[in-house]
Amino acid sequence: MSAEFRSNRSLAVPAAVALGLVVLLSLSATVSTGIREGLGEIFLPVQQVLHPVFFRAGAVVTGIGRVIDAVGRNFELEEENAFLAREVIRLSEVEKENLQLRDLLDFQQASPYRTLGARVVGRDIRHWYQAVTIDKGTRRGVRVGAGVVTGRGVVGRVIEAGAGSARVLLLIDPNCRVGSMIRSSRVPGVAVGDGEGGCSLEYLSRQAQIGEGERVVTSGLSGTFPSGIPVGTVTAVESEEHGLYQSARVAPAVEFEKLYRVLVLLENGE
Amino acid sequence: MTASGYRVRRAIYRVESRQELRLRLGLIAAAALLASVLVESGLGAVPGLFRFRPDLLLISAVWWTVNSRGSGWAAIALAAGLLRDVFSAGPFGPGMVEMVATCWVIFMVSRPLVRHRPLVEIVLAAFAAVLSQIVYYLLLEVFSHPPAFAAAWRTAIFPHFWQTAAAAPVWLWATGRMYSVFSGERRR
């Protein structure tokens, strides 16, 4: 490290930093959101390039793991196996993409909402929030509060929308609440994220008979999602002795770890 | 022309001014922070790594803090905090305060210790990982509504600590390498 850099003991920089902090913290919500969205827009093109690179790198690592399994066979078979493994990865990626797009298309045809396809380009860098960034924003009609889904079910809702990108709070975040119900009995509740990759269905009537394996779908009462979109499956029912309600743990229908393409619901109200 | 008939070519040295040096170091630091946050954000795309979120930005900021004796760390911490707030949901502002406060503590704590030892840097990064999250939790008490501390510890503070500590050796080394490559000088 250069001596010049080390030896600067002036108080000017800390003072400027302190002043900067005071100014930034005193900004109104509109201005601070504008700064955040403006800077987000600058980095969006890089994220758009990097995200697929990481996605494919992960697939390559998986492919290498598969190839290692073939060690011990003879050279010719090993070569053939490596080639086939690469082909399988490529084709399975194509198949996955195909299924994903078909799911989205099916949903798009069945949905009364106008929908917009978007790609996930980044995730939240904090453990405190379960959110992702998508590559569509207000320029394409995305608004704060809009619901986001895949062909498999509910993803979350938009909490910030810039011109070319938007931030989506996922269903698994404790701050995300979605009006839901048990599909078979139509018992209403509220799906709340647990911050650990799952969610729970809260405020269920104590009188309701709920069993494991029951499907949970959106109720349509919140206005963000139409009714009937899959939220998840009940894995356990929790009932306190003296509580007013019971709750159920729910395994989300969407695999958030493999989130890549999503649909934004552009119009609320059926 | 010398007596032996050879032409002597004089070497030309260009002395870098203090401002130029600061600008160059600032640009390297900015690039390092930006690379950290973009990798951190993009890492979620790798299947199976969605919930593995090592705080590469903090590790990078710790490296710059430990390796600067002047006040340059404060500007770097502010820039890192700004990036953190931009790439994260939640209120705008606490990320900057958290990062500046954490780097200030690291700067103060690291002075009496033997600096520039990889193990010291790793321990400092792990310590910073816990400290920053506790500072953030306290800031959320002021700016927002944090979850109960036990839940915050389970879902955010502890995973942040171990994942950052696990990634620290690699990312500290990478930041050091990046510095060496772009500045053209050895770290020490």
Chai-1 contact restraints between the chains, C-beta under 6 A:
chainA,res_idxA,chainB,res_idxB,connection_type,confidence,min_distance_angstrom,max_distance_angstrom,comment,restraint_id
A,M1,B,N67,contact,1.0,0.0,6.0,A-B,restraint_1
A,E4,B,R18,contact,1.0,0.0,6.0,A-B,restraint_2
A,E4,B,L21,contact,1.0,0.0,6.0,A-B,restraint_3
A,F5,B,L25,contact,1.0,0.0,6.0,A-B,restraint_4
A,F5,B,S68,contact,1.0,0.0,6.0,A-B,restraint_5
A,F5,B,G70,contact,1.0,0.0,6.0,A-B,restraint_6
A,F5,B,G72,contact,1.0,0.0,6.0,A-B,restraint_7
A,R6,B,R69,contact,1.0,0.0,6.0,A-B,restraint_8
A,R6,B,G70,contact,1.0,0.0,6.0,A-B,restraint_9
A,N8,B,G70,contact,1.0,0.0,6.0,A-B,restraint_10
A,R9,B,G70,contact,1.0,0.0,6.0,A-B,restraint_11
A,V13,B,S71,contact,1.0,0.0,6.0,A-B,restraint_12
A,V13,B,A74,contact,1.0,0.0,6.0,A-B,restraint_13
A,V13,B,A75,contact,1.0,0.0,6.0,A-B,restraint_14
A,P14,B,S71,contact,1.0,0.0,6.0,A-B,restraint_15
A,P14,B,A74,contact,1.0,0.0,6.0,A-B,restraint_16
A,V17,B,A74,contact,1.0,0.0,6.0,A-B,restraint_17
A,V17,B,L78,contact,1.0,0.0,6.0,A-B,restraint_18
A,G20,B,L78,contact,1.0,0.0,6.0,A-B,restraint_19
A,L21,B,M96,contact,1.0,0.0,6.0,A-B,restraint_20
A,L24,B,G93,contact,1.0,0.0,6.0,A-B,restraint_21
A,L25,B,G93,contact,1.0,0.0,6.0,A-B,restraint_22
A,S32,B,F92,contact,1.0,0.0,6.0,A-B,restraint_23
A,R36,B,V86,contact,1.0,0.0,6.0,A-B,restraint_24
A,R36,B,F92,contact,1.0,0.0,6.0,A-B,restraint_25
A,L39,B,V86,contact,1.0,0.0,6.0,A-B,restraint_26
A,G40,B,V86,contact,1.0,0.0,6.0,A-B,restraint_27
A,V46,B,L38,contact,1.0,0.0,6.0,A-B,restraint_28
A,L50,B,L38,contact,1.0,0.0,6.0,A-B,restraint_29
A,L50,B,G42,contact,1.0,0.0,6.0,A-B,restraint_30
A,H51,B,G42,contact,1.0,0.0,6.0,A-B,restraint_31
A,H51,B,A45,contact,1.0,0.0,6.0,A-B,restraint_32
A,F54,B,G42,contact,1.0,0.0,6.0,A-B,restraint_33
A,F54,B,A45,contact,1.0,0.0,6.0,A-B,restraint_34
A,F54,B,V46,contact,1.0,0.0,6.0,A-B,restraint_35
A,F55,B,A45,contact,1.0,0.0,6.0,A-B,restraint_36
A,G58,B,V46,contact,1.0,0.0,6.0,A-B,restraint_37
A,G58,B,P47,contact,1.0,0.0,6.0,A-B,restraint_38
A,G122,B,S41,contact,1.0,0.0,6.0,A-B,restraint_39
A,R123,B,G44,contact,1.0,0.0,6.0,A-B,restraint_40
A,D124,B,S88,contact,1.0,0.0,6.0,A-B,restraint_41
A,D124,B,A89,contact,1.0,0.0,6.0,A-B,restraint_42
A,I125,B,E40,contact,1.0,0.0,6.0,A-B,restraint_43
A,I125,B,S41,contact,1.0,0.0,6.0,A-B,restraint_44
A,I125,B,F87,contact,1.0,0.0,6.0,A-B,restraint_45
A,I125,B,S88,contact,1.0,0.0,6.0,A-B,restraint_46
A,R126,B,S88,contact,1.0,0.0,6.0,A-B,restraint_47
A,H127,B,R53,contact,1.0,0.0,6.0,A-B,restraint_48
A,H127,B,A156,contact,1.0,0.0,6.0,A-B,restraint_49
A,H127,B,P159,contact,1.0,0.0,6.0,A-B,restraint_50
A,H127,B,H160,contact,1.0,0.0,6.0,A-B,restraint_51
A,W128,B,A156,contact,1.0,0.0,6.0,A-B,restraint_52
A,Y129,B,A89,contact,1.0,0.0,6.0,A-B,restraint_53
A,Y129,B,G90,contact,1.0,0.0,6.0,A-B,restraint_54
A,A131,B,A89,contact,1.0,0.0,6.0,A-B,restraint_55
A,R167,B,A89,contact,1.0,0.0,6.0,A-B,restraint_56
A,G195,B,T155,contact,1.0,0.0,6.0,A-B,restraint_57
A,E196,B,T155,contact,1.0,0.0,6.0,A-B,restraint_58
A,E257,B,F50,contact,1.0,0.0,6.0,A-B,restraint_59
